[in-house]
């Protein structure tokens, strides 16, 4: 069964963007950041792109 996200189509709050910046700054991967924010990977990736935040590409 696919994961359900409680924030479907919800606008990003300032504290969520701040947490995104902190986690990306620590070198966390997209999947880990999305899970911590309870957002989809696609939504997290798009928000990072909008704000110019680089997310590490873990292999």
Buried (B, 14 or more C-beta within 10 A) or exposed (E): EEEEBEBEEEEBEEEBBEBBEEBBEEEBBBEBBBBBBEBBBEBBBEBBEEEEBEBBEEE
